[in-house]
Amino acid sequence: MLRDNAVRAPHYSLKDLAKLDDRVEAHIDGLRIAGDDGWTICKEALAWEEAGEIFVVTVLAFESGNEDRIQEVLKAGTAEPGLSRGIISALGWLDYSISQKHIQTLLDSESPDLRRIGIAACAVHREDPGKYLVNALTDSAPLLKARALRAVGELGRRDLLPFIKTMINEENENCRFFAAWSASLLGDVDAVSGLKSFLELSQPLSLTLSHKGRGNEPKKR
């Protein structure tokens, strides 16, 4: 929670964030050393239903390669959309050499929730998911489509700019926002006007999109 808040706080420097990263890694390392006892502690913490707990248990599960543990955390982390931020953060925290095969499995899944996690994890690592991203842009699942639209901007896919510009008037609010957000990020000045309407929202869209849970999809240094 401290690390998540610090990312958005103006008085934290990069050096401060690095110290927090080291603290997080030290705590995770303690759970690694604890072995099965550490895993038991993490499983019990899932009862809190918070993305922070999901993050820790996911790191341990994917590192272990234990399929039963992986399926357990995927089930817990997709119970509500906001909780998946913990899984995404964990996949981003791990070295890409470790998370790559797990991300690929998620991208190949029939579940739109798991594909959304896979695309988000690719974006955190700044690895282009290729056809999976393109396919997600026309998917019928709004959350998956919105995450794909966001990834277009994060990955600098200027070749997709003409397409996402056509989605700035999407009915779904999340899709409409991220279409305008990515188009603006890719240099389309006209798309900025599409973002202005969101300034009038009584509730910030960042809160609307986060749903329940915490996590900032951090990439490990």
Secondary structure as GFF3:
##gff-version 3
##sequence-region A 1 221
A	DSSP	alpha_helix	2	8	.	.	.	ID=ss1
A	DSSP	alpha_helix	14	34	.	.	.	ID=ss2
A	DSSP	alpha_helix	36	45	.	.	.	ID=ss3
A	DSSP	three_ten_helix	46	48	.	.	.	ID=ss4
A	DSSP	alpha_helix	51	64	.	.	.	ID=ss5
A	DSSP	alpha_helix	67	77	.	.	.	ID=ss6
A	DSSP	three_ten_helix	81	83	.	.	.	ID=ss7
A	DSSP	alpha_helix	84	93	.	.	.	ID=ss8
A	DSSP	alpha_helix	96	107	.	.	.	ID=ss9
A	DSSP	alpha_helix	112	125	.	.	.	ID=ss10
A	DSSP	alpha_helix	131	136	.	.	.	ID=ss11
A	DSSP	alpha_helix	142	154	.	.	.	ID=ss12
A	DSSP	three_ten_helix	158	160	.	.	.	ID=ss13
A	DSSP	alpha_helix	161	165	.	.	.	ID=ss14
A	DSSP	alpha_helix	173	185	.	.	.	ID=ss15
A	DSSP	three_ten_helix	189	191	.	.	.	ID=ss16
A	DSSP	alpha_helix	192	196	.	.	.	ID=ss17
A	DSSP	three_ten_helix	197	200	.	.	.	ID=ss18
A	DSSP	alpha_helix	205	210	.	.	.	ID=ss19
###
